[in-house]
Amino acid sequence: MNLHINIQGKGRPLVFFHGWGFDHRVWLPLARLLSTRYCLYLVDLPGFGQSPVMSWEVFKKQLLQQLPKHFALAGWSMGGLFATRLALEEPERISYLLNIASSPRFIKEKNWPGVEQAIFDNFFQKLASEPTRTISEFIALQLKDQSYHYSFPPSPSLSGLEAGLQVLADWDLRQSLYTFTKPTGFMFGRLDAITPRMTMATMQKLYPAFDYMMFDKAAHMPFLSHQDEFIAILERILP
């Protein structure tokens, strides 16, 4: 099996990487609104959706074979780590790097706001035992004040979840990001319990050249809970 990418729309190329436990379908509601202006590449990351578990090297090779020479790249949550690593290794291909509710290091450490290890472990255990129910409850919590209902509950494989967990636990891209000079933005939700809002202030001190945006009433999924605001920002910052 090869890496699966859902391609739709016409216009400037824009690639989306989903978060842990999800697949490319998390972007479909947004894609309906963007497909008249962008050619969208909605990627199933390794072990999720229709993509098998694969190494980083195989993933990158198969991905770049299917993408245009230059593209804007957006990653949500775990997808932000994939996007950032790709941009660091292939900067000449990237016109803009956008991280959504994501950071270069997910786990909390001294002087670095991140996810508490215990919270992360508990979520993984629930997701592994009851994936559809856990993800549905998670989405409902993110969108509790919205009229929108997410209708694509994924059923990720345990091997995919475990591979993604290793990425979130092990990858640390903070040092490499200091020398990254391509246009880059980070979006955060003030109510996000997964990627803490304090991350933005910490990153602004460490990486002052990047763009930063805070959704005051959003949690971990601003592209679903605040679509209009998200699209307006997207169109303003993308080249």
Backbone hydrogen bonds, N-H to C=O, Kabsch-Sander energy under -0.5 kcal/mol:
donor,donor_aa,acceptor,acceptor_aa,energy
6,N,42,L,-3.0
7,I,5,I,-0.6
8,Q,40,L,-2.0
10,K,35,S,-2.0
12,R,37,R,-1.2
14,L,39,C,-2.5
15,V,72,A,-2.8
16,F,41,Y,-2.7
17,F,74,A,-2.5
18,H,43,V,-0.7
22,F,19,G,-1.6
26,V,23,D,-1.9
27,W,24,H,-1.9
28,L,25,R,-1.2
31,A,27,W,-2.9
32,R,28,L,-1.8
33,L,29,P,-0.5
33,L,30,L,-1.1
34,L,30,L,-1.1
35,S,31,A,-2.1
37,R,34,L,-2.0
38,Y,34,L,-1.9
39,C,12,R,-1.9
40,L,8,Q,-3.3
40,L,38,Y,-0.8
41,Y,14,L,-2.3
42,L,6,N,-3.3
42,L,40,L,-0.6
43,V,16,F,-2.1
43,V,41,Y,-0.8
44,D,4,H,-2.6
45,L,43,V,-0.8
47,G,51,S,-0.8
48,F,45,L,-2.2
51,S,48,F,-2.1
59,F,55,S,-2.6
60,K,56,W,-2.9
61,K,57,E,-2.1
62,Q,58,V,-2.6
63,L,59,F,-2.6
64,L,60,K,-2.6
65,Q,61,K,-1.4
66,Q,62,Q,-0.7
66,Q,63,L,-1.4
67,L,63,L,-0.7
71,F,93,R,-2.2
72,A,13,P,-2.0
73,L,96,Y,-3.1
74,A,15,V,-3.1
75,G,98,L,-2.7
76,W,17,F,-2.4
77,S,100,I,-2.6
79,G,76,W,-2.5
80,G,77,S,-1.7
81,L,77,S,-0.7
81,L,78,M,-1.0
82,F,78,M,-1.5
83,A,79,G,-2.7
84,T,80,G,-2.7
85,R,81,L,-2.5
86,L,82,F,-2.4
87,A,83,A,-2.5
88,L,84,T,-2.4
89,E,85,R,-2.0
90,E,86,L,-2.5
93,R,90,E,-1.8
94,I,90,E,-0.6
94,I,91,P,-0.9
95,S,71,F,-2.3
96,Y,71,F,-0.6
97,L,183,P,-2.3
98,L,73,L,-3.1
98,L,96,Y,-0.5
99,N,185,G,-2.8
100,I,75,G,-3.0
101,A,99,N,-0.5
101,A,187,M,-2.8
102,S,187,M,-0.5
108,K,115,V,-2.3
109,E,112,W,-2.0
112,W,109,E,-2.2
115,V,106,F,-3.4
120,F,116,E,-2.3
121,D,117,Q,-2.6
122,N,118,A,-2.2
123,F,119,I,-2.2
124,F,120,F,-2.2
125,Q,121,D,-2.1
126,K,122,N,-2.1
127,L,123,F,-2.6
128,A,124,F,-2.5
129,S,125,Q,-1.6
130,E,126,K,-2.7
134,T,130,E,-2.7
135,I,131,P,-2.5
136,S,132,T,-2.2
137,E,133,R,-2.5
138,F,134,T,-2.2
139,I,135,I,-2.7
140,A,136,S,-2.3
141,L,137,E,-2.0
142,Q,138,F,-1.9
143,L,139,I,-1.9
144,K,141,L,-1.0
146,Q,143,L,-2.1
157,S,47,G,-0.7
161,L,157,S,-2.4
162,E,158,L,-2.5
163,A,159,S,-2.2
164,G,160,G,-2.5
165,L,161,L,-2.4
166,Q,162,E,-1.9
167,V,163,A,-1.6
168,L,164,G,-2.4
169,A,165,L,-2.4
170,D,166,Q,-2.5
171,W,167,V,-2.3
173,L,104,P,-2.7
177,L,173,L,-1.6
178,Y,174,R,-0.6
178,Y,175,Q,-1.2
179,T,176,S,-1.0
180,F,177,L,-1.3
185,G,97,L,-2.8
186,F,211,D,-2.1
187,M,99,N,-3.0
188,F,213,M,-2.5
190,R,215,F,-2.7
191,L,218,A,-2.8
192,D,189,G,-1.7
199,T,196,P,-1.9
200,M,197,R,-1.3
201,A,197,R,-0.7
202,T,198,M,-2.1
203,M,199,T,-2.6
204,Q,200,M,-2.5
205,K,201,A,-1.3
206,L,202,T,-1.5
207,Y,203,M,-3.7
210,F,207,Y,-1.4
211,D,184,T,-3.0
213,M,186,F,-2.4
215,F,188,F,-3.3
216,D,214,M,-0.8
218,A,215,F,-1.1
224,L,221,M,-1.8
225,S,221,M,-2.6
226,H,222,P,-2.0
227,Q,224,L,-0.6
230,F,226,H,-2.5
231,I,227,Q,-2.9
232,A,228,D,-2.2
233,I,229,E,-2.1
234,L,230,F,-2.6
235,E,231,I,-2.6
236,R,232,A,-1.2
237,I,233,I,-2.2
238,L,234,L,-2.2
